[in-house]
Amino acid sequence: MEHKPRSNASAQAAPLASASIDAHPLAFSGSGGEYFRVWIVNVLLSIVTLGWYTPWARRRTAQYFYGHTLVADSPLEFTAPQGKMVKGFVLLVLLTLAYKIAVNTRQDTAAALLVLAGAALAPYLWASAMRFRLGNTRWRGLRLQFLASWRDVYSASWPVFAIALVWIGVVFGLRWAAPALAEALDGATPAAEGGKGHAMPPLPPALWGLLLLGVALSVLCFIRLEYNYKSLLVLRTHLGAEAGRWKPVYMDFVKIWLTTVGVFLLSVLGVLGMAALVALAAGGSVALLAGLGKNAGVWVFFVFLFGFIALFMLLLLASAPARAYREARMFLLQWNNIGVSQVARFRCTLSVRAFVWLRVRNLMLTLLTLGFYRPFARVNEYAMKLESVTLHIKGGVNQLAGHMLRHQEGGLGDALADAAGLDLIG
């Protein structure tokens, strides 16, 4: 069954305007201190079990955040069976181990086949994960369902295959534009393996243009993939019998990405300036310590160690504002343009500037506390985003929930999915 979004935004709002609309701000009832206790247990048990506690840790984390997320004063529930999450985790571990064994034993054919199989299965795994996550989310007895068909999923995944075609074209273009370079790459033998090696010819301008074109097309395809998956997730997700509503267009995503690149470049310029100051300070310190004689070596080591740590922190700070900016802008775009059929819509007032500053502050505190501030940072960011969203419901919550429960489909689809093993990836 196709769900086509209406092109006229006023037509979507008209049914809501004709009836009383109740506003319900979303709320988070948890705290950093509470989540710290969940987090530290997860970390310690994951270390003790060499990572095998991960599926249990993920379930405990999801249950904590879901249970403290209040939608119209009612918490969400995460009801995923632990056994299926363990099976999904073991499956992914086995696939990863198989690939690493193939690479380490130089079984190139097997490694290539595993990579191709992984690319072909990626849409299947994504859809299975969404089916599992949403199918185990409850609100007031209503369950979310991801009802996209496999044809829908693979149709939305066309950018993955387009990226592969782009780089196949780049390789053939390389052979056409720079045959000498292609021959050098094909016949090059590392000197460590007894070969003489070949001098790499300079790259012609045409090849630089081809490479830049390949990168640009790949980025556009990646943005398209993100847009396709997010729109499919909303449009094919049902709450009870009501489908999601989606209004953003592809160019909205492109504009956010372009602005994010600008924010990143500005952050890099700022970090380069700070790095130059650190380098000057380190150079002056080394020159000063050179006069200390035989004890200078120890102090020089500590100066360089401090400089390395400072540079690492600056690099983290360089990317943090851009990542936070993109996350906040995407959050605003999505939650201001989605709804549930004609009975509910969302409005978001998240401040991008405030969220970027919160992310930078959280990162600095996390680094200064050697990671122990991380659970508090996660709660702060989650709460800021969640509490910026208001749910507008046509009619009363109790009446709407009761109507949805009466029209909620049975569990046949879930049973068939279980039998086919479609929701094993947690």
C-alpha positions in Angstrom: 0.0 0.0 0.0 1.5 3.3 -1.1 1.5 6.3 1.3 2.0 9.5 -0.8 2.7 12.7 1.2 0.5 15.6 0.2 2.3 18.4 -1.6 0.3 21.2 0.0 1.3 21.8 3.6 -2.0 23.7 4.3 -3.9 20.7 3.3 -2.1 18.7 5.9 -2.8 21.2 8.6 -6.5 21.7 7.7 -7.9 18.6 9.5 -6.0 19.6 12.6 -7.2 23.2 12.5 -10.8 22.1 12.4 -10.7 20.4 15.8 -9.2 21.3 19.2 -5.5 20.5 19.4 -3.8 19.7 22.7 -0.1 20.6 23.1 2.1 18.1 25.1 5.8 19.0 25.6 8.0 16.0 25.7 10.0 15.5 28.9 12.9 13.6 30.3 12.6 12.4 33.9 16.1 10.9 34.3 19.3 12.4 35.5 23.0 12.1 34.9 23.6 10.6 38.3 21.1 7.8 37.7 22.4 7.0 34.3 26.0 7.0 35.6 25.2 4.0 37.7 23.8 2.2 34.6 26.8 3.3 32.5 29.5 2.3 34.9 28.1 -1.2 35.4 27.9 -1.6 31.6 31.5 -0.5 31.2 32.9 -2.7 33.9 31.0 -5.8 32.8 32.0 -5.2 29.2 35.6 -5.0 30.2 35.4 -8.2 32.3 33.6 -10.1 29.6 35.9 -8.8 26.8 32.9 -7.1 25.1 30.5 -10.0 25.2 28.2 -8.1 27.6 27.5 -5.6 24.9 23.9 -6.7 24.0 22.9 -6.7 27.7 24.5 -3.2 28.0 22.6 -1.9 25.0 19.3 -3.3 26.3 19.8 -1.7 29.8 20.7 1.6 28.2 17.7 1.6 25.9 15.3 0.7 28.7 16.7 3.5 30.8 16.3 6.2 28.2 12.9 4.9 26.9 11.6 4.6 30.5 12.4 8.2 31.3 11.1 9.6 28.0 7.6 11.0 28.6 5.3 11.5 25.7 2.0 13.2 26.8 3.0 12.2 30.4 3.3 8.5 29.5 6.7 6.8 29.2 8.0 4.8 26.3 8.7 1.1 26.7 11.5 -1.0 25.2 10.4 -4.6 25.2 13.0 -6.3 23.1 13.8 -9.9 24.0 17.3 -10.3 25.2 17.9 -13.5 23.4 17.4 -12.0 20.0 19.8 -9.1 20.7 22.4 -11.7 21.8 21.9 -13.6 18.5 22.2 -10.5 16.4 25.4 -9.5 18.2 27.0 -13.0 17.8 26.1 -13.0 14.1 27.8 -9.7 13.5 30.9 -10.8 15.5 31.2 -14.0 13.4 30.9 -12.1 10.2 33.6 -9.6 11.4 35.9 -12.5 12.4 35.4 -14.2 9.1 36.5 -11.1 7.2 39.5 -10.5 9.5 40.7 -14.1 9.1 40.3 -13.9 5.3 42.4 -10.7 5.3 45.1 -11.9 7.7 45.5 -15.2 5.8 45.6 -13.3 2.4 42.6 -15.0 1.0 41.8 -12.1 -1.2 38.9 -13.7 -3.1 37.2 -14.7 0.1 37.7 -11.2 1.6 36.3 -9.6 -1.6 33.3 -11.8 -1.6 32.6 -11.0 2.1 32.9 -7.3 1.3 30.5 -7.6 -1.7 28.1 -9.7 0.4 28.2 -7.1 3.2 27.4 -4.4 0.7 24.5 -6.4 -0.7 23.2 -7.2 2.8 23.6 -3.7 4.3 20.1 -2.6 3.3 18.7 -5.9 4.6 20.5 -5.4 7.9 19.4 -1.8 8.3 15.8 -2.6 7.7 16.0 -5.6 10.1 17.4 -3.3 12.7 14.6 -0.7 12.2 12.0 -3.5 12.3 13.5 -4.8 15.5 13.9 -1.5 17.3 10.5 0.0 16.3 8.6 -3.3 16.8 9.8 -3.4 20.4 8.8 0.2 21.2 5.5 0.7 23.0 3.6 3.8 24.0 0.3 3.5 26.0 0.0 -0.1 24.7 0.5 1.0 21.1 3.4 -0.5 19.2 5.4 1.0 16.4 5.8 -1.0 13.3 8.2 -0.6 10.4 6.2 -1.9 7.4 8.5 -1.2 4.5 8.8 -4.0 1.9 12.2 -5.3 0.8 11.5 -3.8 -2.6 11.1 -0.4 -0.8 14.3 -0.9 1.2 16.4 -1.8 -1.8 14.9 0.9 -4.0 15.8 3.4 -1.3 19.4 2.0 -1.3 20.2 2.8 -4.9 22.9 5.4 -3.8 25.0 2.6 -2.4 25.2 1.0 -5.8 25.6 4.4 -7.5 28.7 5.1 -5.4 30.2 1.7 -6.6 29.5 2.7 -10.2 31.1 6.1 -9.7 34.4 4.6 -8.5 34.4 2.0 -11.2 34.1 4.9 -13.6 37.0 6.7 -11.8 39.2 3.6 -12.2 38.5 3.3 -15.9 39.0 7.1 -16.2 42.4 6.7 -14.6 43.4 4.1 -17.2 42.3 6.4 -19.9 43.7 9.7 -18.6 46.9 8.4 -17.1 47.9 5.0 -18.6 51.5 5.4 -17.3 50.2 5.9 -13.8 47.9 2.9 -14.1 50.7 0.7 -15.3 52.9 1.9 -12.5 50.2 1.0 -9.9 49.6 -2.4 -11.5 53.2 -3.3 -11.7 54.6 -1.7 -8.6 56.4 -4.1 -6.2 57.4 -2.8 -2.8 61.1 -2.6 -2.2 60.7 -4.5 1.0 59.5 -7.5 -1.0 62.5 -7.5 -3.3 61.2 -5.3 -6.1 62.9 -2.3 -7.5 59.7 -0.2 -7.4 58.6 2.3 -10.0 58.7 6.0 -9.8 55.2 7.4 -9.6 54.5 9.7 -12.6 52.8 13.1 -11.8 49.1 13.3 -11.7 47.7 15.1 -14.8 45.0 17.9 -14.2 42.4 15.7 -15.9 42.9 13.0 -13.3 42.7 15.5 -10.4 39.4 16.7 -11.9 38.1 13.1 -12.2 39.0 12.3 -8.6 37.3 15.5 -7.3 34.2 14.6 -9.4 34.2 11.1 -7.9 34.4 12.5 -4.4 31.7 15.1 -5.0 29.3 12.5 -6.6 30.0 10.1 -3.7 29.1 12.7 -1.1 25.9 13.6 -2.9 25.0 9.9 -3.1 25.7 9.5 0.6 23.4 12.5 1.4 20.8 11.0 -0.8 21.1 7.6 1.0 20.6 9.4 4.4 17.5 11.2 3.0 16.0 8.1 1.5 16.4 6.0 4.7 15.0 8.7 7.0 12.0 9.4 4.7 11.4 5.7 4.3 11.6 5.2 8.1 9.0 7.8 8.8 6.6 7.1 5.9 6.6 3.3 6.5 6.4 3.4 10.3 2.9 3.0 11.8 1.7 3.8 15.3 -1.3 1.5 15.7 -2.9 1.8 12.3 -1.7 5.4 11.6 1.2 6.0 9.3 3.9 8.6 9.6 3.9 11.9 7.6 7.1 13.4 6.1 7.7 16.8 4.4 11.5 17.5 4.0 13.0 17.3 0.5 16.5 16.2 -0.6 17.8 19.7 -1.0 17.1 20.5 2.6 19.7 17.8 3.5 22.2 19.1 1.0 21.9 22.7 2.4 22.6 21.4 5.9 25.6 19.4 4.8 27.1 22.4 2.9 26.7 24.6 5.9 28.2 21.9 8.1 31.3 21.9 5.8 31.6 25.7 6.3 31.3 25.4 10.1 34.0 22.7 10.0 36.4 24.8 7.9 36.0 27.7 10.3 36.6 25.4 13.3 39.8 24.0 11.6 41.1 27.6 11.0 40.5 28.4 14.7 42.2 25.1 15.8 45.2 25.8 13.5 45.7 29.2 15.1 45.6 27.5 18.6 47.9 24.8 17.4 50.4 27.4 16.2 50.3 29.0 19.6 50.9 25.6 21.3 53.8 24.9 18.9 55.4 28.3 19.7 55.0 27.7 23.4 56.5 24.2 23.1 59.4 25.5 21.0 60.1 28.2 23.5 60.0 25.7 26.3 62.4 23.4 24.6 64.8 26.2 24.0 64.5 27.2 27.6 65.1 23.7 28.8 68.1 23.2 26.6 70.1 25.1 29.1 69.4 22.7 31.9 72.1 20.3 30.9 71.7 16.6 31.3 68.3 16.8 33.1 66.8 18.6 30.1 65.9 15.4 28.3 63.2 14.4 30.8 61.6 17.8 30.7 61.7 17.9 26.9 59.9 14.6 26.8 57.1 15.9 29.0 56.8 19.1 26.9 56.4 17.0 23.7 53.9 14.7 25.4 51.9 17.7 26.6 52.0 19.2 23.0 50.8 15.9 21.5 47.9 15.7 24.0 47.0 19.3 23.4 47.0 18.8 19.6 44.8 15.7 20.0 42.3 17.7 22.1 42.3 20.5 19.6 41.6 18.1 16.7 38.6 16.7 18.6 37.4 20.2 19.3 37.7 21.1 15.6 35.2 18.5 14.5 32.8 18.8 17.5 31.1 22.1 16.5 30.5 20.9 13.0 29.1 17.5 14.1 26.9 19.2 16.7 25.7 21.8 14.2 24.7 19.1 11.7 23.0 17.0 14.4 20.9 20.0 15.7 19.9 21.2 12.3 18.8 17.7 11.2 16.9 17.3 14.4 15.1 20.6 13.8 14.3 19.8 10.2 12.9 16.4 10.9 10.8 17.1 14.0 9.3 20.3 12.5 8.2 18.3 9.4 6.9 15.0 10.6 3.7 13.8 12.1 1.4 10.8 12.6 -1.2 10.7 9.8 -3.6 13.6 10.3 -4.0 13.2 14.0 -0.7 14.5 15.4 2.3 16.6 14.5 5.5 17.8 16.2 7.1 21.2 16.7 10.7 21.7 17.7 12.4 24.8 19.2 15.9 23.5 19.7 18.6 26.2 19.7 21.4 25.2 17.4 23.9 27.6 19.1 23.0 26.3 22.6 23.4 22.7 21.5 26.7 23.3 19.8 28.0 25.0 23.0 26.7 22.1 25.1 28.5 19.6 22.9 31.8 21.5 23.1 31.5 21.9 26.9 30.6 18.2 27.3 33.6 17.2 25.2 36.0 19.3 27.2 34.6 18.0 30.5 34.8 14.4 29.2 38.4 14.8 28.2 39.3 16.4 31.6 37.6 13.7 33.6 39.2 10.9 31.4 35.7 9.8 30.1 33.8 9.7 33.4 31.7 12.7 32.5 30.4 10.9 29.4 27.1 9.6 30.9 26.3 13.1 32.2 27.0 14.6 28.8 24.8 12.0 27.1 21.9 12.8 29.4 22.3 16.5 29.0 22.3 16.4 25.2 19.4 13.9 25.1 17.3 16.0 27.5 18.0 19.2 25.6 16.8 17.7 22.3 13.9 15.9 23.7 12.5 18.8 25.8 12.6 21.1 22.7 9.9 19.0 21.1 6.2 19.5 21.6 3.5 17.0 20.4 0.3 18.5 19.1 -2.6 16.0 19.2 -6.0 16.4 17.6 -8.5 15.7 20.3 -7.7 14.2 23.7 -4.8 11.7 24.3 -7.0 9.1 25.9 -9.5 9.2 23.1 -6.8 9.0 20.4 -4.9 6.2 22.1 -8.1 4.2 22.6 -9.1 4.7 18.9 -5.6 3.5 17.8 -5.7 0.5 20.1 -9.0 -0.6 18.6 -7.7 -0.3 15.1 -4.2 -1.7 15.8 -3.3 -4.7 13.6 -2.8 -8.1 15.0 0.6 -9.8 15.6 0.6 -11.9 12.4 3.2 -9.7 10.8 5.5 -9.9 13.8 5.1 -13.6 14.0 6.1 -14.0 10.3 9.1 -11.7 10.8 10.2 -13.8 13.8 9.9 -17.0 11.7 11.9 -15.5 8.9 14.5 -14.2 11.3 14.2 -10.6 10.0 14.6 -8.9 13.4 17.7 -10.6 14.8 19.9 -7.6 14.4 19.4 -5.5 17.6 
